[in-house]
Amino acid sequence: MATAKEELTQLIQKQPDNSSPEEIVRELAFYVMVQRGLADSDARRTLSNEEMGRRIRSGNLPCAEVVG
């Protein structure tokens, strides 16, 4: 298994040569968010569509919810 540094280095190297720093950072942030989402899914830290719909309708949406 590759280290985080190795994974991110590979991701940067896959970017076009003319990528701006902002584009590269956006890709890195997206990658990290996807990895977190996959880890949450693997750990069963998810909500059903129905539960999310109830939370949206009730206005019960915290700005950030820390799951640990």
C-alpha distances in whole Angstrom, upper triangle without the diagonal:
4,7,9,12,10,9,13,14,13,15,18,18,19,22,25,27,29,27,29,27,28,26,23,23,24,21,19,20,20,17,16,19,18,14,17,19,16,15,19,20,17,19,23,24,25,29,31,33,36,35,34,37,39,38,39,42,43,41,39,36,35,34,30,29,27,25,24
4,7,8,6,6,10,10,10,12,15,15,16,19,22,23,26,24,26,24,25,23,20,20,21,18,16,18,18,15,15,18,17,14,16,19,17,16,20,21,19,21,24,25,26,30,32,33,37,36,34,38,40,38,38,42,43,41,39,36,34,33,29,29,27,25,24
4,5,5,6,9,10,11,12,14,15,17,19,23,24,26,24,25,22,23,22,19,18,20,18,15,17,18,14,13,17,16,13,15,18,17,16,19,21,19,21,24,24,26,29,32,34,37,35,34,37,39,37,37,41,42,40,37,34,33,31,27,27,25,24,22
4,5,5,6,8,10,11,12,14,15,17,21,22,24,21,22,19,20,19,16,15,17,15,11,13,14,11,10,14,14,11,13,16,15,14,18,19,18,20,23,22,24,27,30,31,35,33,31,35,36,34,35,38,39,37,34,31,29,27,24,24,22,21,20
4,6,5,6,9,10,10,12,14,16,19,20,22,20,20,17,19,18,15,14,16,15,11,14,16,13,12,16,16,14,16,19,19,18,21,23,22,23,26,26,27,31,33,34,38,36,34,37,39,37,37,41,41,39,37,34,32,29,26,27,25,24,23
4,6,5,6,9,10,10,12,15,18,19,21,19,21,19,20,19,15,16,18,15,13,15,16,13,13,17,17,15,17,20,19,19,22,23,22,24,27,27,28,32,34,35,38,37,35,39,41,39,39,42,43,41,39,36,34,32,29,29,27,27,26
4,5,5,6,9,10,11,13,17,18,20,18,20,18,19,17,14,14,15,12,10,13,13,10,10,14,13,11,14,17,16,16,19,20,20,22,24,24,25,28,31,31,35,34,32,35,37,35,35,39,40,38,36,33,31,29,27,27,25,24,24
4,5,5,6,9,10,11,15,16,18,15,16,14,15,14,10,10,12,10,7,10,11,9,9,13,13,12,14,17,17,17,20,21,21,23,25,25,26,29,31,32,35,34,32,35,37,35,34,38,39,37,35,32,30,28,25,26,24,24,24
4,5,5,6,9,10,13,14,16,15,16,14,16,15,11,12,14,12,10,13,14,12,13,17,17,15,18,21,20,21,24,25,25,27,29,28,29,32,34,35,39,38,35,38,41,38,38,42,43,40,39,35,34,31,29,29,28,28,28
4,5,5,6,9,12,13,16,15,17,16,17,15,12,14,15,12,11,14,14,12,13,17,16,15,18,20,19,20,23,24,24,26,29,28,29,32,34,34,38,37,35,38,40,38,38,42,43,41,39,36,35,32,30,30,29,29,29
4,5,5,7,11,12,15,12,14,13,14,12,9,11,11,8,7,11,11,9,11,14,13,13,16,18,18,19,22,23,23,25,27,26,27,29,31,31,35,35,32,35,37,35,35,38,40,37,36,33,32,29,27,28,27,27,27
4,5,5,9,10,12,10,11,10,12,10,7,9,11,8,8,12,12,11,13,16,16,16,19,21,21,22,24,26,26,28,30,29,30,32,34,34,38,37,34,37,39,37,36,40,41,39,38,34,33,30,28,29,28,29,29
4,5,8,9,12,11,13,13,15,13,10,13,14,12,11,15,16,14,16,19,19,19,22,23,23,24,27,28,28,30,32,32,32,35,36,37,40,40,37,40,42,40,39,43,44,42,41,38,36,34,32,33,32,32,32
4,7,9,11,10,13,14,15,12,10,13,14,10,11,15,14,13,16,18,17,18,21,22,22,23,26,26,27,29,31,31,31,33,34,34,38,38,35,38,41,39,38,41,43,41,40,36,36,33,31,32,32,32,32
4,6,8,7,10,11,12,9,7,11,11,9,10,14,13,13,16,18,17,18,21,22,23,25,27,27,28,31,32,31,31,33,35,34,38,38,35,37,40,38,37,40,42,39,39,35,34,32,30,32,31,32,33
4,5,5,9,11,13,10,9,13,14,12,14,17,16,16,19,21,21,22,25,26,26,28,30,31,32,34,36,35,34,36,37,37,40,40,37,39,42,40,39,42,44,42,41,38,37,34,33,35,35,35,36
4,6,9,11,13,11,10,14,15,14,16,19,19,19,21,24,24,25,27,29,29,31,33,34,35,37,38,37,37,39,41,40,44,43,40,42,45,43,42,45,47,44,44,40,39,36,35,37,37,37,38
4,6,9,11,10,10,14,15,14,16,19,19,20,22,24,24,26,28,29,30,32,34,35,36,38,39,38,38,39,41,40,43,43,40,41,44,42,41,44,46,43,43,39,38,35,34,37,37,38,39
4,7,8,6,7,10,11,10,13,15,15,16,19,20,21,22,25,26,27,28,30,31,33,35,36,34,34,36,37,36,40,40,36,38,41,39,37,40,42,39,39,35,35,31,31,33,33,34,35
4,5,5,6,9,10,11,13,14,15,17,19,20,21,23,25,26,27,29,30,32,33,35,36,35,34,36,37,36,40,39,36,38,40,38,36,40,41,38,38,34,33,30,29,32,32,33,34
4,5,5,6,9,10,11,12,14,15,17,18,20,21,23,24,26,27,29,30,32,33,35,33,33,34,36,36,39,38,35,37,39,37,35,39,40,37,36,33,31,28,27,29,29,31,32
4,5,5,6,9,10,10,12,14,15,16,18,20,21,22,24,26,27,28,30,31,33,31,30,32,34,33,36,35,32,34,36,33,32,35,36,33,33,29,28,25,24,27,27,29,30
4,5,5,6,9,10,11,12,14,15,17,18,20,21,23,24,26,27,29,30,31,30,29,31,32,31,35,34,31,33,35,33,31,35,36,33,33,30,29,25,25,27,27,29,30
4,5,5,6,9,10,11,12,14,15,17,19,20,21,23,24,26,27,29,30,29,29,30,32,32,35,35,31,34,36,34,33,36,37,35,34,30,29,26,25,27,26,28,29
4,5,5,6,9,10,11,12,14,15,16,18,20,21,22,24,26,27,28,26,27,28,31,30,34,33,29,32,34,31,30,34,35,32,31,27,26,23,21,24,23,25,26
4,5,5,6,9,10,11,12,14,15,16,18,20,21,22,24,26,27,25,24,26,28,27,31,30,26,29,31,29,27,31,32,29,29,25,24,21,20,22,22,24,25
4,5,5,6,9,10,11,12,14,15,17,18,20,21,23,24,26,24,24,26,27,27,30,30,27,29,32,30,28,32,33,31,30,27,26,23,22,23,23,24,25
4,5,5,6,9,10,11,12,14,15,17,18,20,21,23,24,23,23,25,27,27,31,30,27,30,32,30,29,33,34,31,30,26,25,22,20,22,21,22,23
4,5,5,6,9,10,11,12,14,15,16,18,20,21,22,20,20,23,25,25,28,27,24,27,29,26,25,29,30,27,26,23,21,18,17,18,18,19,20
4,5,5,6,9,10,11,12,14,15,16,18,20,21,19,19,21,23,22,26,25,22,24,27,25,24,28,29,27,26,22,21,19,17,19,19,19,21
4,5,5,6,9,10,11,12,14,15,16,18,20,19,19,21,23,23,27,26,24,26,29,27,26,30,31,29,28,24,23,21,19,20,19,19,20
4,5,5,6,9,10,11,12,14,15,16,18,17,17,20,22,23,26,25,23,26,28,25,25,29,30,28,26,22,21,19,16,17,16,16,17
4,5,5,6,9,10,10,12,14,15,16,14,14,17,19,20,23,22,19,22,24,22,22,25,26,24,22,19,18,16,14,14,14,14,16
4,5,5,6,9,10,10,12,14,15,14,14,16,18,18,22,21,19,22,24,22,22,26,27,25,24,21,20,19,16,17,16,16,17
4,5,5,6,9,10,10,12,14,13,14,17,19,20,24,23,21,24,26,24,25,28,29,27,26,22,22,20,17,17,16,15,15
4,5,5,6,9,10,10,12,11,12,15,17,19,22,20,19,22,24,22,22,26,26,25,22,19,18,17,14,13,12,11,12
4,5,5,6,9,10,10,9,9,12,14,15,19,17,16,19,21,19,20,23,24,23,21,18,17,17,14,13,13,11,13
4,5,5,6,9,10,10,10,13,15,17,20,19,18,21,23,22,23,26,27,26,24,21,21,20,18,16,16,14,14
4,5,5,6,9,8,10,14,16,19,21,20,19,23,24,22,24,27,27,26,24,21,21,20,17,15,14,11,11
4,5,5,6,5,7,10,13,16,18,16,16,19,20,19,20,24,24,23,20,18,17,18,15,12,11,9,10
4,5,5,6,6,9,11,14,17,15,15,18,20,19,20,23,24,24,21,19,19,20,17,15,15,12,13
4,5,8,9,13,14,17,20,19,19,22,23,22,24,27,27,27,25,23,22,23,20,18,16,13,13
4,5,8,12,14,17,19,18,18,22,22,21,23,26,26,26,23,21,21,22,18,16,14,10,10
4,6,9,11,14,16,14,15,18,19,18,21,23,23,23,21,19,19,21,18,15,14,11,12
4,7,10,13,15,13,13,17,17,16,18,21,21,20,17,16,16,17,14,11,11,8,9
4,7,10,12,10,10,13,14,13,15,18,18,18,16,14,15,16,14,12,12,10,12
4,7,8,6,6,10,11,10,12,15,15,16,13,12,14,16,15,12,14,12,15
4,5,5,6,9,10,11,12,14,15,16,15,14,17,19,18,16,18,16,19
4,6,5,6,9,10,10,12,14,15,14,14,17,18,18,17,19,18,21
4,5,5,6,9,10,11,12,14,14,14,17,19,20,18,21,20,23
4,5,5,6,9,10,11,12,11,11,14,17,17,15,17,16,19
4,5,5,6,9,10,10,9,9,12,14,14,13,16,16,19
4,5,5,6,9,10,10,10,14,16,17,17,20,19,23
4,5,5,6,8,8,10,13,16,17,16,19,19,23
4,5,5,6,5,6,10,12,14,13,16,17,20
4,6,5,6,7,10,12,14,14,18,19,22
4,6,8,9,13,15,18,18,21,22,26
4,5,8,12,14,17,16,20,21,24
4,6,9,11,14,14,18,19,23
4,6,10,12,11,15,16,20
4,6,8,9,13,14,18
4,5,6,10,12,16
4,7,10,13,16
4,6,10,13
4,6,10
4,6
4
